[in-house]
Amino acid sequence: PDGTVARVEFYDGAALIGAPDTTAPYSVVWNATAGAHTLTAKAVDAQGLSTVSAPVAVTVVQGPEFVTIVDSNSVWKYLDNGSDQGTAWTALGFNDSTWAAGPAPLGYGTIDTVPVTPFGTVVSFGPDSTNKYITTYFRHAFNYSTTPGVTGLVVHLMRDDGAVVYINGTDVFHSNMSNAPAVINYQSLALGAVGGAAEGTFFDSPSIPLSLLVPGPNVIAVELHQDSTNSSDI
């Protein structure tokens, strides 16, 4: 009460963090390392008197840049009968018990950049090779619990020809498809054919809000679209 603050010093244990700050509201940039830390702030007034804040305990957890939530060879439910599933099939509570199941990658035909077809599961294109089903549906259920350090989601997708991805019923990523969800249905064609090296290329979505996941069961759903009814593979 008999003076003014001249500077504030910030400490991690006994180690001074950066340079003392002489300007209110007093702060410091802290390049934290993984582990447990005890932080304090020491205010020094113009007469050299000082007081130290109560300590604050902080634990810094450093994880990998990416945490895999759905493995690339996970088992997916799929529907390959050419039917119109509308939109309800993308929801977490949708009953897919009658759908077939198999490990990824799922598809048919060949991937041009791979000498041997690497499919974990071969799906059907229907009874007519010149009039194949345009849309095939896929669902994968998984459990999620809060992971320290994770701030968002990214979809890592290989598709031929186009795909739309949903998380718990929310449309999150279009690849080689119209960006207008309202115009996409089970007869919608992809924007173009995929062939050559592009068949083995992965596409990453923009960052997706982590808030779309809920603790416990979740579902990621993908609808895959051909660019034509006589396309050779998906």
Contacts in CASP RR format, 6 or more apart in sequence:
PFRMAT RR
TARGET T0000
AUTHOR 0000-0000-0000
METHOD contacts of the structure
MODEL  1
PDGTVARVEFYDGAALIGAPDTTAPYSVVWNATAGAHTLTAKAVDAQGLS
TVSAPVAVTVVQGPEFVTIVDSNSVWKYLDNGSDQGTAWTALGFNDSTWA
AGPAPLGYGTIDTVPVTPFGTVVSFGPDSTNKYITTYFRHAFNYSTTPGV
TGLVVHLMRDDGAVVYINGTDVFHSNMSNAPAVINYQSLALGAVGGAAEG
TFFDSPSIPLSLLVPGPNVIAVELHQDSTNSSDI
2 47 0 8 1.000
3 45 0 8 1.000
3 46 0 8 1.000
3 47 0 8 1.000
4 45 0 8 1.000
4 46 0 8 1.000
5 24 0 8 1.000
5 26 0 8 1.000
5 43 0 8 1.000
5 44 0 8 1.000
5 45 0 8 1.000
5 46 0 8 1.000
6 22 0 8 1.000
6 44 0 8 1.000
6 45 0 8 1.000
6 46 0 8 1.000
6 48 0 8 1.000
7 20 0 8 1.000
7 21 0 8 1.000
7 22 0 8 1.000
7 43 0 8 1.000
7 44 0 8 1.000
8 20 0 8 1.000
8 21 0 8 1.000
8 26 0 8 1.000
8 41 0 8 1.000
8 42 0 8 1.000
8 43 0 8 1.000
8 44 0 8 1.000
9 16 0 8 1.000
9 20 0 8 1.000
9 41 0 8 1.000
9 42 0 8 1.000
9 44 0 8 1.000
10 16 0 8 1.000
10 17 0 8 1.000
10 18 0 8 1.000
10 21 0 8 1.000
10 28 0 8 1.000
10 30 0 8 1.000
10 39 0 8 1.000
10 40 0 8 1.000
10 41 0 8 1.000
10 42 0 8 1.000
11 17 0 8 1.000
11 39 0 8 1.000
11 40 0 8 1.000
11 41 0 8 1.000
11 42 0 8 1.000
12 30 0 8 1.000
12 37 0 8 1.000
12 38 0 8 1.000
12 39 0 8 1.000
13 37 0 8 1.000
13 38 0 8 1.000
13 39 0 8 1.000
13 40 0 8 1.000
17 28 0 8 1.000
17 30 0 8 1.000
18 28 0 8 1.000
18 29 0 8 1.000
19 28 0 8 1.000
20 44 0 8 1.000
21 27 0 8 1.000
21 28 0 8 1.000
26 41 0 8 1.000
26 43 0 8 1.000
32 58 0 8 1.000
32 60 0 8 1.000
33 60 0 8 1.000
33 62 0 8 1.000
34 60 0 8 1.000
34 61 0 8 1.000
34 62 0 8 1.000
35 59 0 8 1.000
35 60 0 8 1.000
35 61 0 8 1.000
36 57 0 8 1.000
36 58 0 8 1.000
36 59 0 8 1.000
37 57 0 8 1.000
37 58 0 8 1.000
37 59 0 8 1.000
37 60 0 8 1.000
38 55 0 8 1.000
38 56 0 8 1.000
38 57 0 8 1.000
38 58 0 8 1.000
39 55 0 8 1.000
39 56 0 8 1.000
39 57 0 8 1.000
39 58 0 8 1.000
40 52 0 8 1.000
40 53 0 8 1.000
40 54 0 8 1.000
40 55 0 8 1.000
40 56 0 8 1.000
41 52 0 8 1.000
41 53 0 8 1.000
42 50 0 8 1.000
42 51 0 8 1.000
42 52 0 8 1.000
42 53 0 8 1.000
43 50 0 8 1.000
43 51 0 8 1.000
43 52 0 8 1.000
43 53 0 8 1.000
44 50 0 8 1.000
61 148 0 8 1.000
61 149 0 8 1.000
63 148 0 8 1.000
63 149 0 8 1.000
66 154 0 8 1.000
67 147 0 8 1.000
67 150 0 8 1.000
69 142 0 8 1.000
69 144 0 8 1.000
69 153 0 8 1.000
70 140 0 8 1.000
70 142 0 8 1.000
70 220 0 8 1.000
72 104 0 8 1.000
72 105 0 8 1.000
72 156 0 8 1.000
73 103 0 8 1.000
73 104 0 8 1.000
73 105 0 8 1.000
73 120 0 8 1.000
74 103 0 8 1.000
74 104 0 8 1.000
74 140 0 8 1.000
74 142 0 8 1.000
75 101 0 8 1.000
75 102 0 8 1.000
75 103 0 8 1.000
75 104 0 8 1.000
75 140 0 8 1.000
76 101 0 8 1.000
76 102 0 8 1.000
76 103 0 8 1.000
76 104 0 8 1.000
76 106 0 8 1.000
76 121 0 8 1.000
76 138 0 8 1.000
76 139 0 8 1.000
76 140 0 8 1.000
77 96 0 8 1.000
77 99 0 8 1.000
77 100 0 8 1.000
77 101 0 8 1.000
77 138 0 8 1.000
77 139 0 8 1.000
77 140 0 8 1.000
77 141 0 8 1.000
78 99 0 8 1.000
78 100 0 8 1.000
78 101 0 8 1.000
78 102 0 8 1.000
78 106 0 8 1.000
78 121 0 8 1.000
78 123 0 8 1.000
78 136 0 8 1.000
78 137 0 8 1.000
78 138 0 8 1.000
78 139 0 8 1.000
79 85 0 8 1.000
79 89 0 8 1.000
79 96 0 8 1.000
79 99 0 8 1.000
79 100 0 8 1.000
79 136 0 8 1.000
79 137 0 8 1.000
80 100 0 8 1.000
80 123 0 8 1.000
80 124 0 8 1.000
80 125 0 8 1.000
80 126 0 8 1.000
80 133 0 8 1.000
80 136 0 8 1.000
80 137 0 8 1.000
81 124 0 8 1.000
81 126 0 8 1.000
81 133 0 8 1.000
82 126 0 8 1.000
82 133 0 8 1.000
82 134 0 8 1.000
82 135 0 8 1.000
82 136 0 8 1.000
82 186 0 8 1.000
83 186 0 8 1.000
84 185 0 8 1.000
84 186 0 8 1.000
84 187 0 8 1.000
85 137 0 8 1.000
85 186 0 8 1.000
85 223 0 8 1.000
86 185 0 8 1.000
86 186 0 8 1.000
88 94 0 8 1.000
89 96 0 8 1.000
89 137 0 8 1.000
89 139 0 8 1.000
89 221 0 8 1.000
90 166 0 8 1.000
90 169 0 8 1.000
90 171 0 8 1.000
90 219 0 8 1.000
90 221 0 8 1.000
91 168 0 8 1.000
91 169 0 8 1.000
91 219 0 8 1.000
92 168 0 8 1.000
92 169 0 8 1.000
92 214 0 8 1.000
92 217 0 8 1.000
92 218 0 8 1.000
92 219 0 8 1.000
93 219 0 8 1.000
94 139 0 8 1.000
94 219 0 8 1.000
96 139 0 8 1.000
99 137 0 8 1.000
99 139 0 8 1.000
100 123 0 8 1.000
102 120 0 8 1.000
102 121 0 8 1.000
103 120 0 8 1.000
103 121 0 8 1.000
104 120 0 8 1.000
104 121 0 8 1.000
105 118 0 8 1.000
105 119 0 8 1.000
105 120 0 8 1.000
105 121 0 8 1.000
105 158 0 8 1.000
106 119 0 8 1.000
106 120 0 8 1.000
106 121 0 8 1.000
106 122 0 8 1.000
106 123 0 8 1.000
106 138 0 8 1.000
107 119 0 8 1.000
107 121 0 8 1.000
107 122 0 8 1.000
107 123 0 8 1.000
107 136 0 8 1.000
107 233 0 8 1.000
107 234 0 8 1.000
108 119 0 8 1.000
108 122 0 8 1.000
108 123 0 8 1.000
108 124 0 8 1.000
108 125 0 8 1.000
108 233 0 8 1.000
108 234 0 8 1.000
109 117 0 8 1.000
109 119 0 8 1.000
109 122 0 8 1.000
109 232 0 8 1.000
109 233 0 8 1.000
109 234 0 8 1.000
110 117 0 8 1.000
110 232 0 8 1.000
110 233 0 8 1.000
111 117 0 8 1.000
111 118 0 8 1.000
111 160 0 8 1.000
111 199 0 8 1.000
111 200 0 8 1.000
111 233 0 8 1.000
112 195 0 8 1.000
112 196 0 8 1.000
112 197 0 8 1.000
112 199 0 8 1.000
112 200 0 8 1.000
113 196 0 8 1.000
113 197 0 8 1.000
113 199 0 8 1.000
113 200 0 8 1.000
114 200 0 8 1.000
123 136 0 8 1.000
123 234 0 8 1.000
124 133 0 8 1.000
125 132 0 8 1.000
125 133 0 8 1.000
125 234 0 8 1.000
126 132 0 8 1.000
126 133 0 8 1.000
129 230 0 8 1.000
130 229 0 8 1.000
130 230 0 8 1.000
131 229 0 8 1.000
131 230 0 8 1.000
132 226 0 8 1.000
132 229 0 8 1.000
132 230 0 8 1.000
132 231 0 8 1.000
133 226 0 8 1.000
134 186 0 8 1.000
134 187 0 8 1.000
134 188 0 8 1.000
134 189 0 8 1.000
134 225 0 8 1.000
134 226 0 8 1.000
134 229 0 8 1.000
135 186 0 8 1.000
135 187 0 8 1.000
135 188 0 8 1.000
135 223 0 8 1.000
135 224 0 8 1.000
135 225 0 8 1.000
135 226 0 8 1.000
136 223 0 8 1.000
136 224 0 8 1.000
136 234 0 8 1.000
137 221 0 8 1.000
137 222 0 8 1.000
137 223 0 8 1.000
137 224 0 8 1.000
138 221 0 8 1.000
138 222 0 8 1.000
138 223 0 8 1.000
138 224 0 8 1.000
139 219 0 8 1.000
139 220 0 8 1.000
139 221 0 8 1.000
139 222 0 8 1.000
140 219 0 8 1.000
140 220 0 8 1.000
140 221 0 8 1.000
141 217 0 8 1.000
141 218 0 8 1.000
141 219 0 8 1.000
142 217 0 8 1.000
142 218 0 8 1.000
142 219 0 8 1.000
142 220 0 8 1.000
143 216 0 8 1.000
143 217 0 8 1.000
143 218 0 8 1.000
144 213 0 8 1.000
144 214 0 8 1.000
144 215 0 8 1.000
144 216 0 8 1.000
144 218 0 8 1.000
145 215 0 8 1.000
145 216 0 8 1.000
146 215 0 8 1.000
150 210 0 8 1.000
151 210 0 8 1.000
152 207 0 8 1.000
152 208 0 8 1.000
152 209 0 8 1.000
152 210 0 8 1.000
153 167 0 8 1.000
153 172 0 8 1.000
153 207 0 8 1.000
153 208 0 8 1.000
153 209 0 8 1.000
153 210 0 8 1.000
153 212 0 8 1.000
153 213 0 8 1.000
154 204 0 8 1.000
154 205 0 8 1.000
154 207 0 8 1.000
154 208 0 8 1.000
155 165 0 8 1.000
155 172 0 8 1.000
155 173 0 8 1.000
155 204 0 8 1.000
155 205 0 8 1.000
155 208 0 8 1.000
155 220 0 8 1.000
156 202 0 8 1.000
156 203 0 8 1.000
156 204 0 8 1.000
157 163 0 8 1.000
157 165 0 8 1.000
157 173 0 8 1.000
157 175 0 8 1.000
157 202 0 8 1.000
157 203 0 8 1.000
157 204 0 8 1.000
157 205 0 8 1.000
157 222 0 8 1.000
158 200 0 8 1.000
158 201 0 8 1.000
158 202 0 8 1.000
158 203 0 8 1.000
159 175 0 8 1.000
159 176 0 8 1.000
159 194 0 8 1.000
159 203 0 8 1.000
159 224 0 8 1.000
160 194 0 8 1.000
160 195 0 8 1.000
160 198 0 8 1.000
160 199 0 8 1.000
160 233 0 8 1.000
160 234 0 8 1.000
161 176 0 8 1.000
161 190 0 8 1.000
161 192 0 8 1.000
161 193 0 8 1.000
161 194 0 8 1.000
161 225 0 8 1.000
161 226 0 8 1.000
161 227 0 8 1.000
161 231 0 8 1.000
161 234 0 8 1.000
162 175 0 8 1.000
162 176 0 8 1.000
162 177 0 8 1.000
162 190 0 8 1.000
162 191 0 8 1.000
162 192 0 8 1.000
162 194 0 8 1.000
162 224 0 8 1.000
162 225 0 8 1.000
162 227 0 8 1.000
163 173 0 8 1.000
163 174 0 8 1.000
163 175 0 8 1.000
163 176 0 8 1.000
163 177 0 8 1.000
163 222 0 8 1.000
163 223 0 8 1.000
163 224 0 8 1.000
163 225 0 8 1.000
164 171 0 8 1.000
164 173 0 8 1.000
164 174 0 8 1.000
164 175 0 8 1.000
164 177 0 8 1.000
164 181 0 8 1.000
164 184 0 8 1.000
164 222 0 8 1.000
164 223 0 8 1.000
164 225 0 8 1.000
165 171 0 8 1.000
165 172 0 8 1.000
165 173 0 8 1.000
165 174 0 8 1.000
165 175 0 8 1.000
165 205 0 8 1.000
165 220 0 8 1.000
165 221 0 8 1.000
165 222 0 8 1.000
166 172 0 8 1.000
166 220 0 8 1.000
166 221 0 8 1.000
166 222 0 8 1.000
167 208 0 8 1.000
167 212 0 8 1.000
167 213 0 8 1.000
167 218 0 8 1.000
167 219 0 8 1.000
167 220 0 8 1.000
167 221 0 8 1.000
168 212 0 8 1.000
168 213 0 8 1.000
168 214 0 8 1.000
168 218 0 8 1.000
168 219 0 8 1.000
169 219 0 8 1.000
169 221 0 8 1.000
170 212 0 8 1.000
171 181 0 8 1.000
172 205 0 8 1.000
172 208 0 8 1.000
172 212 0 8 1.000
173 205 0 8 1.000
173 206 0 8 1.000
173 208 0 8 1.000
174 181 0 8 1.000
175 203 0 8 1.000
175 205 0 8 1.000
176 190 0 8 1.000
176 191 0 8 1.000
176 192 0 8 1.000
176 194 0 8 1.000
177 184 0 8 1.000
177 188 0 8 1.000
177 190 0 8 1.000
177 191 0 8 1.000
177 225 0 8 1.000
178 184 0 8 1.000
178 188 0 8 1.000
178 191 0 8 1.000
184 225 0 8 1.000
186 223 0 8 1.000
188 225 0 8 1.000
189 225 0 8 1.000
189 226 0 8 1.000
189 227 0 8 1.000
189 228 0 8 1.000
190 225 0 8 1.000
190 226 0 8 1.000
190 227 0 8 1.000
191 227 0 8 1.000
192 227 0 8 1.000
193 227 0 8 1.000
193 228 0 8 1.000
193 231 0 8 1.000
194 227 0 8 1.000
199 233 0 8 1.000
224 234 0 8 1.000
226 234 0 8 1.000
END
